[in-house]
Amino acid sequence: MDNQTTISPVVPAANPELEINTTTCSQPDAYDISVEIGWFEEWIVWEGGIAFNVIYWLLMLIISFAGLYILRRFFNWKFLSARFVGEDDPSTISVKRTGSWIDWLTLKIDEEAVGKDGATFLWYQLRLIQVDVLRMALGIVLIVMHFYGEKLGESPNKTLRSTGLYNIGINGAHGVFCAAILITLAWLMKQHGQDRSIRSLASHSVNSFSSICNRKWLMISGFTGNNIDIDSLLDYLKSRFDIKGIRRDGIVPAFDISKLLPIVDQLNDVRNIKRHLSPSKPAELIKRRWWAFWENNQSSEMGDTVMHGPEWIQPGVDAKNNKEIDAATYYDKKEKNLLAKREAIANNLEFSGTIFVRFDSPADARAAKMALRRYQIEWFWKRGNQEDQYFRPSQWTVHYAPPGSEVNWMHLKKPRPAWKTLALWLRLAVTYSMYVILMAAPGSIVRWLHLYEESENDGGSIFWKRFVLPTIVSFFTTKLTDWVTGQDQQRRHLTVSQLCLSSLRSICYLNVVLYLIRMLAMKPLPLLLAGKFHSDDFRLECIFFPVHGSFVACCIIVNTMSAILMNHLRMDFIFSYISKWFTSRSEAEVTTFKKTYKMDYDFASNYAELTCNFALTSFFIMIFPVISLVSFVFSVLRFLSDRATMTGMYAISQTGHNLHQEPINMALSFAVASPLALLIYRRIQLGPTTQLLDPGIVAPLSLLILYILFLLYARVKLDGFLPGWFRRLLKLGSRTEASTEDDEDDLAADSMSNIQHEYDPIAKLRVEESIKTKV
């Protein structure tokens, strides 16, 4: 695709209202580097670059898999075939492989090998593939139908643009096809929800829970001050709210342990390293780090100044005796240092403003929750009433406690001041905005970094521009997206499920917004930073620029194939291993890393990519039906790749129920893009002076209204149309016990856990430490 591709003048049609002017639109493609090389240039950009990307990435895949096969066949490199499951030695775990190529190519899912959550994820992919089968069949019909149109006037030399909607205009078939896709999607998502026990917009009648909580525990946050008097709080709860079934040992204050947990992890790493020091071999000496030349030998960190290895002489007495310190001595002293540091931090923890309260029975916990919330509503309507200024229960947030394993202890801190919260939101807004601006035209970044010069025209330059550079840009884009969306973790999500859901939404919505802005803009968006971009450079018509369909298809190809390569080449492990090799102080550290390395599957980012591709395909399916073929083929390849890596490389991973529910709801919501695209397209064609009751508008508009009504009805059936806080306000305001029955906490499953010190990680760490000491 050319950076400033424009449509050639079209032959005037019989009905001029059926023309959308996109002659001033352009597409700043990330992989578009113009090279004047004759027939090769024509092949590279043939049909919008789809053919080139398919052939190029398939060749990359074939060569990579062939290289992996050779390395596994002739070299005994365990990491090429190991399944990284953490504490167990990955080299002793064989990769589960099917018996034949026919078995491998089937779409069977082994739930025992991938786990329940992995199987649910793969089944979600299969449901989307089934939708893609229908969309591909309808897309072939649309391609043929559009191809015989004459609106673009390309006869007799028609191109891929002639398969688009702009070559024939909207007719009744488009509305019928949209309806068929939406009905099929809703039915398949309903089947998926019923089969996997997921309560979603399509399966709101499924008797399952959207979350898990501990009904004998309440999580109360919003306390002020640096500490809390448990005895005073107990007396206050009993006297003011008449709470039953509560005892002093059942009130557990939560402390900020965000500084303690990293020290505990380091301590566990040191102990694992000590277990892998071989007593039968000669004493191992500490190695010098490659950056040790720049370190200050008088550092205050005991772990860094105990010894510096054979190249560096130990200060003090050892320096006089010219002794070298062995690894066992080094790690013994480092362990003592970390133990002292851990105890110092544990004895000076800051109260987080949250407490966990245990009750004798779930009924007592529920009665206490209702009493506290009723008080808050009464106080809201009668602000003149005086309340306890020490505890201030009107400021509390009361919920059933999530399972201890779900609590994100790293983010459980004292609430930020309002100005810090505002600063954080501004930081996220600036980060996301800069990401969108820069990634709207990565070609500009390439030129700024002088990775590409227009004057270069030799063979090596062609190879760099057309083969090496697109691959580098693709991997760079993936890592940059991971870093940008990872900034959302600064918002302090109190549960692991909330953290995963936030990651899913930020990745998906950010990518969708990025693609839409790229298609609406008439200029490369980085010109905004130079003051050369104006509001007039956005045009709604540009979203229907013919090359945008092939651009999105190329993005799906590149994103899918690069993800497959990154997974199967085990790049995450390789990068981590190289980093550990450079920073390790002994061979035991490298051995421990290899034996304890664990790869968990990132459900959030993979769900986000699948859903984003589905949303973009839904928008372009009627405008550029060729994308349906691309979506189907590469969805199948993605499924086969994910199933293989989840079976043979990743550990069996787990995630929250909400993370399986949200992609279903998002896919159903994004499906509205198909009739919406037809409606916008036809409305632009007709112009402001034409009647709205045009046959080309009535069909997609009616379908759009019916589908939105279906989504609203499903939302009401799922969890109520009103926000949760507003429903509580109305129901608790009625002051009746029955009015609080339908609370989102009451829709959660009871974990029924009775784990000792479940909500007291400090006590749990001390118990574990005492057990290790006895052993």
C-alpha positions, -999 to +999 in steps of 0.1 A: +000+000+000+013+034-008+016+060+019-005+085-001-026+061-021-056+078-037-084+065-059-082+074-095-110+095-110-141+074-113-165+072-142-197+091-133-224+067-124-260+069-134-270+079-098-244+104-085-257+099-049-241+065-048-205+079-048-185+086-016-156+110-022-125+095-007-100+110-032-083+131-005-079+102+020-047+083+026-035+054+046-003+057+066+005+020+067+031+008+092+047-015+066+046+007+036+081+016+024+080+026-012+107+011-034+110+015-071+119-020-082+096-027-112+077-060-112+088-068-077+071-036-064+039-046-081+040-081-066+047-067-031+017-043-032-005-067-052-041-065-040-033-041-011-004-062+002-025-091+013-008-116-011+026-104-001+020-106+036+004-141+033+033-155+014+060-137+034+047-147+068+039-183+057+075-186+045+087-172+078+066-197+097+077-227+075+114-218+079+111-212+116+093-245+122+118-263+100+147-248+120+130-259+153+125-294+140+162-296+131+174-283+164+151-307+183+163-336+162+200-331+163+206-311+195+197-320+230+185-286+240+158-292+266+143-257+265+132-263+229+107-290+240+102-284+277+070-275+293+077-248+318+056-255+349+076-238+377+090-258+406+092-291+387+121-296+363+108-288+328+133-311+312+115-341+329+081-332+315+075-345+280+055-325+256+022-342+249+020-348+211-008-363+191-003-395+172-004-382+136-008-351+115-044-358+110-049-358+148-030-326+151-051-308+125-084-317+142-100-292+164-102-314+194-095-299+229-079-320+256-091-303+288-069-324+310-038-311+292-047-274+291-069-271+322-105-259+326-097-222+319-075-231+289-103-253+275-128-225+279-105-201+261-100-226+232-138-232+230-143-195+227-119-195+198-138-224+182-171-205+185-156-175+168-143-198+141-178-212+136-190-176+131-161-171+107-172-201+086-206-184+080-190-151+074-166-166+049-195-183+030-215-151+029-183-132+021-177-153-010-213-145-022-207-108-015-174-109-034-191-123-065-220-099-062-198-069-058-174-079-085-200-076-112-209-041-101-198-011-122-198+018-098-160+021-097-157+019-135-127-004-135-139-027-163-123-046-179-093-046-156-109-050-122-089-051-090-095-061-054-113-028-049-141-041-072-150-067-046-160-039-021-193-024-013-185+008-032-187-011-065-224-019-062-240+000-033-263-013-006-292-036-014-314-059+006-289-088+006-266-069+029-292-065+056-302-102+053-265-113+056-260-090+087-291-105+104-278-140+097-244-133+112-259-116+143-284-144+150-257-171+145-233-152+168-259-149+196-269-185+193-232-198+194-223-175+223-254-189+241-242-224+235-207-215+247-221-201+279-243-231+286-215-256+278-189-238+299-213-225+326-207-188+319-234-163+326-233-137+299-255-115+277-262-144+255-267-169+283-281-149+311-303-178+322-273-200+331-273-208+368-237-198+375-219-171+393-199-142+379-176-140+409-165-158+441-166-145+476-162-157+512-197-152+528-183-156+564-159-126+559-165-090+552-140-067+536-144-032+550-122-004+535-121+034+540-106+036+575-084+067+581-054+070+603-021+052+605-034+024+628-067+010+642-077-001+677-093-035+673-109-035+707-125-001+702-138-012+667-153-044+681-171-025+708-183+001+683-197-024+659-215-043+686-230-012+703-238+010+673-250-016+648-259-046+671-237-069+650-237-106+661-213-134+656-181-114+658-150-118+680-118-100+685-096-126+668-119-124+638-109-088+630-078-088+608-063-054+598-046-054+563-012-038+560+007-025+531+031-053+522+041-041+488+077-036+500+077-069+519+066-093+492+096-086+469+120-093+498+102-126+504+105-135+468+142-127+468+146-148+500+129-178+484+151-174+453+183-175+474+171-206+493+163-223+460+198-214+447+213-229+479+194-262+473+210-264+438+246-259+450+263-292+443+282-305+474+300-332+453+317-307+430+345-283+440+334-252+458+318-227+433+331-192+434+310-160+429+313-145+394+317-109+387+288-091+370+296-075+337+286-040+350+305-045+383+332-021+371+308+008+376+295-003+410+306+013+442+324-012+463+313+006+495+276+001+488+254+000+519+237-032+506+252-061+525+242-085+498+262-065+472+294-060+493+298-094+509+321-105+481+328-097+445+342-130+431+376-143+421+383-112+400+376-090+430+392-095+464+370-094+495+375-062+515+386-064+551+402-095+566+397-115+535+416-090+514+446-093+537+446-131+534+439-128+497+409-152+500+382-159+475+346-164+487+327-194+476+291-194+465+278-212+497+292-185+519+279-157+497+244-170+497+244-178+534+253-142+542+228-129+516+201-150+532+208-135+567+208-101+552+174-106+536+160-122+568+170-091+587+156-068+561+123-088+560+119-085+598+127-048+597+100-042+571+075-065+588+078-047+621+071-013+605+042-019+582+017+008+574-020+003+579-038+001+545-072+014+557-088-020+551-099-047+576-112-082+572-139-093+596-149-130+602-184-140+614-197-172+629-221-178+601-229-163+566-262-151+580-244-129+606-221-115+579-250-107+557-269-090+585-238-069+593-234-059+557-270-048+554-269-029+587-238-009+576-251-001+542-285+009+556-267+033+579-248+048+550-280+055+531-297+070+561-267+092+568-267+103+531-303+116+534-298+130+569-264+146+568-271+167+599-268+136+621-236+133+640-214+103+635-183+089+652-154+110+640-128+083+646-144+055+626-166+074+602-187+045+590-203+066+563-170+065+544-167+027+546-169+004+516-184-029+526-183-061+506-180-098+511-143-106+511-129-123+480-109-155+484-075-148+499-058-161+467-078-134+448-067-105+469-040-084+451-019-078+481+006-057+462-021-031+454-038-032+489-026+002+501-039+033+518-060+053+493-042+080+473-050+116+479-074+131+453-046+151+436-025+119+431-054+100+417-060+129+392-023+129+383-024+092+377-054+095+353-037+124+335-006+102+332-026+073+317-043+097+293-010+112+281+005+077+277-024+064+257-026+095+236+011+094+227+008+057+219-021+064+195-004+094+179+029+075+173+014+042+163-010+058+139+020+060+115+050+039+125+065+047+092+072+082+105+090+067+135+111+046+112+121+077+092+128+097+124+152+069+135+169+070+101+161+033+096+149+041+061+162+065+034+142+071+002+174+073-019+185+038-011+178+014-039+203-014-038+195-051-032+204-051+004+183-020+010+153-037-006+157-068+017+160-045+047+129-024+038+106-052+027+116-081+049+136-072+080+121-039+088+084-050+088+093-079+112+112-055+135+083-031+135+058-059+142+077-071+173+084-036+185+047-027+182+037-058+203+061-050+231+052-013+231+015-022+233+022-045+262+041-018+280+015+009+274-015-012+285+005-024+315+005+011+328-031+006+338-018-016+367-009+017+385-046+021+393-043-004+422-068-032+414-077-049+446-083-084+431-065-104+405-098-107+385-101-069+384-065-066+372-071-091+344-103-075+333-087-041+332-059-054+311-084-070+287-104-039+283-075-015+279-058-036+253-090-042+233-104-007+234-071+009+228-064-011+197-099-005+183-096+032+189-062+032+173-074+015+141-105+038+138-084+070+142-059+057+116-087+052+092-104+085+099-073+107+096-063+122+063-028+128+074-003+109+095-012+116+131+024+123+143+020+157+124-001+167+153+031+170+174+045+194+147+014+215+147+005+205+111-026+185+119-060+202+122-096+191+130-104+193+093-080+165+086-106+140+101-133+129+077-160+103+084-159+094+047-123+083+050-133+053+071-147+038+038-115+044+019-111+012-002-076+004+009-086+004+046-101-031+043-069-046+029-050-027+056-070-042+084-066-076+067-029-072+066-029-062+103-047-094+112-022-114+092+009-097+107-004-097+143-015-134+141+017-147+125+041-127+146+023-139+178+026-175+166+063-171+159+070-154+192+052-183+210+068-212+192+103-197+192+099-193+230+112-158+228+100-149+263+121-177+278+151-169+256+151-132+265+147-141+302+175-167+300+199-143+284+192-117+310+197-142+338+230-154+322+244-119+322+232-110+357+238-143+376+265-146+402+269-184+400+260-214+379+236-224+406+215-193+398+213-203+362+204-239+371+177-227+395+163-203+369+159-231+343+144-255+368+119-231+384+110-211+353+072-210+348+052-197+319+016-188+326-007-182+297-018-146+295-056-150+289-063-112+291-041-101+262-050-131+240-087-126+246-082-089+238-065-097+205-092-122+194-120-098+203-103-068+186-098-088+154-135-099+156-146-063+160-126-050+130-138-079+108-174-072+119-171-036+107-155-045+073-173-077+065-199-059+043-176-032+030-147-054+021-158-091+022-123-104+014-115-098+050-138-127+059-115-152+042-084-138+059-102-138+093-112-175+089-078-188+077-058-170+104-083-177+131-078-215+125-040-210+124-042-191+157-063-218+173-039-246+163-010-226+176-026-217+209-037-253+215-002-265+208+016-240+231-009-245+259-004-282+257+033-283+252+049-251+266+027-232+291+019-245+325-018-252+332-030-216+340-060-203+358-080-171+356-112-156+370-147-164+358-152-127+348-124-129+322-143-156+303-176-137+306-163-103+294-151-114+259-185-129+251-202-096+261-177-076+241-180-098+210-218-094+211-215-057+216-189-052+188-211-072+164-233-041+161-206-027+139-219-046+108-253-029+105-239+003+118-213+005+090-241+000+064-261+027+080-233+052+081-222+043+046-257+049+032-263+080+052-231+096+038-242+086+003-276+102+005-263+135+020-282+159+043-309+168+019-322+133+011-351+116+029-341+093+057-367+067+049-346+054+021-348+016+014-310+014+019-314+030+054-345+013+067-331-022+066-298-016+085-315+009+108-343-016+118-317-044+123-296-020+144-325-010+166-337-046+171-302-058+180-296-029+204-329-037+221-318-073+224-285-062+241-304-040+265-328-067+274-299-091+279-281-066+301-312-061+323-316-099+326-279-103+334-273-078+361-299-050+359-298-020+337-290+005+365-255+008+379-249-013+410-244+017+433-276+033+421-296+001+426-283-001+462-292+035+468-328+029+457-333-005+474-316+003+507-334+036+508-367+016+512-354+003+546-367-032+540-346-062+544-361-079+513-351-049+492-314-059+495-318-094+482-308-086+447-273-073+454-243-081+432-225-096+462-255-120+467-250-132+431-215-143+439-206-179+447-195-188+482-159-200+483-166-218+516-129-216+523-116-220+559-079-215+553-058-206+583-045-170+581-063-166+547-064-128+552-033-124+573-003-128+550+021-117+577+010-146+600+010-170+571+046-160+562+057-165+598+041-199+600+058-210+568+091-197+581+088-216+613+081-248+594+111-243+572+132-236+603+121-269+619+129-288+587 
